[in-house]
Each structure stands twice: as structure tokens, then as C-alpha cells.
Amino acid sequence: MLNQLINLVKENAGDAIVNNPSIPNERNNEAIQTAARSLLNSLQGQAKGGNLNAVLDMFKGNDNASSNPMVNIISSGVAGDLMKKFGLDNAAAANIVNQLIPAVMDKLKNKTNDPNDSSINLDQIIGALSGKKGGGLLGSLAGMLFKRK
């Protein structure tokens, strides 16, 4: 799942990272990878910390994933990692994540729910969040939460 997140971050990194004077051009790829890893770590931390239902809620319904309150928590974690790694101040890091994370989460949700897009699915997300390859109790839970076709 990390590779899929890196690709989604890269696709949305334009103004947030690539055209951002706070991130030196020679470190753009490093910033993209840092943001993607931090996003995954934040999702895993929330899922393992008892917020699995809140994380899975981002991938259900017709609302944008970015409207889910969990996105603010995830964004905060990504901003903190960018501040540490690149010496950014709070405003610069917040600017990056506010442009990047909602767009990435919306695209991730769309890909997960698109039956014509097999690049990422709910089993992969559950596997990445649980450290397993999907299935098991989490897979059964997801099957009940998401009406699979």
C-alpha cells in the first residue's frame, strides 16, 4: 500500500511540495516519500489505537473522505513529520498538508470504491493497517461494513 500512497502523493504534490519554496527542489522526492510514509503510519496508528471504525468510515458512504474528522488527525501527524524532517515551521507544514492530504484521501477512497480500479482495494488497506494480508477478523468486519459486490 505504501507504493500506492507514494503515487497518490506524487500525483497531488504540485503546489503542495514541488512548487513550494519551503521544500528545496532536490528534496521533492524525499518530501513525497516522507508524506506518504507518515500518512500510512498515521492511519496505522489510529487503527491500532482503537479508532479502526473511524478510519474505515473514511472509505464508506458518498461523502468525500476529506470531510471525515480523522483527516485532521492524520494531517497533524504528517505535518509533524514534515516539520521534523525538513525544518519547516508550523504554517509551512500546515500549508502542505492542507493542500495534499484531503486530495490524497479522496483519491484513495475513490480508488478503493471503484470496481474498475484494481490498483488498491479494501483488503489491501486493512492488511496495511493491521500488518496482515487482509482477511481474518478485520476482513470479516470490512465485509460487513462495506457491501462488496
N, C-alpha and C positions, 0 to 999 in steps of 0.2 A: 504494500500500500504506500510505502514511502515514495517509491518511484512515481506513482500516480499523483501524489501530493506535490512532489517536486515539479512535475509537468504542469499541474494546475497553477502553482505559484508562478512558474516561469511565464505561462500564458497571460497572467494578470499582473506581472511585475513592472510593466511600462512606467507609469508615472510614480508608482509607489517606491520602486527600487532603482530601475535602470536610469530613469531621468531625474533621479533625486540627488541633488548635490551633497546631501549628508552621507551618501554611500559612494565612495570612490569607485569609478568605473571598473578598475581592476579587481574589485571585490564584489561585483554584482552577483556572480555565480555563488560565491560563498554566502552572501546575504540571502539568496533564494533558497539555498540548501538549509541554512540556519532557520529560516522562517518555516519551511516545510517540516523539518525535524521537530521544531518547537511546537508546531501545530499538532503533529501526531502525538508528541509527548503530553501535551495539554489534554488532548482527547483521552489518551490512555489514563492519565492521572485522574480525570473526572470520572471515567468509567470505573476504575478500580477503587476510587474513593467513595463509592456509594451513589454516584449520580448517573449510573448507566441508563436509567429510563430517560433522564433529561437529555443525555447525548443522543439516544435513539430517537427521541421526539424530534430532533432536528431533521431527521430523514423521513418523517411521516407528514401526511397532510398536504394541503395545497399552498400553504404559506411558504414564503422564502425562508430558507434556513437562517439567513442573516437576521430575521426578526426574532429568533429564539434568544432568550436571555443568556443561554450558555455561550453564545458567540462573544459576549463581552468578557466572560471569564477566560475563554480561550485566547482572545485578543490580548488580554492583560499579560498572560504568560508569554506570548510571542513577543510583545513589546519589551518585557523584562529581559528576555534572552538577547534581543537585538541591542538593547542598551548596554548590556554587559560585553557582548562580543565586539561591537563597533564603537563604543564610547558615545553613543547618542544620548541626547537629553530626552526627557520625558515627552516633550512636544514633538520632536522629530520622530521618535518611535511610535507615538500615538498616531501621527500623520500617516506613517507607513501602514500600520495595522488597520486603521480605519478605511484605507483605500483597498487593502489587499484581502484581509480575512473574510469580510462579508461576501465578496465576489467569489472567493475560492470555495467557501462553504456552500453558496448557492449552486455553483457548478458541480460540486461534489454530490450534492443532493440530487440534482438533475441527472447526473450520470448514473447514480445508484438506482434511480427510479425509472430510467429509460430502458424498456425491454430490448431496444435495438442497439444498445451500447453495452458491450460485454467487458469493457476495459476495467470496470470496478463494479462490485456488487455488494450487497449487504453482508454476505458471508465473509468476504474479504475484510470488510470494516470490522465486523465482530471478531474475526480472527486477530486482526491487528490490535484491537482494543483489549482483548483477553490474553493475547500472547499465544493463542491456539489457532488452528486452521479452520475455525468455524465449527459448526455442528455442536454437539453436546447440549448442555442446558441453555447456553446463550443462543445457540442456533434454534432450539425449540421455542425460546422466548421470542426471538425475532420472527419466527414463523407465525406466532400468534399475533404479534403486533403489526406485522406487515402482511397483508393479504397477497401472497405470492400467486402468480398466475402460471 
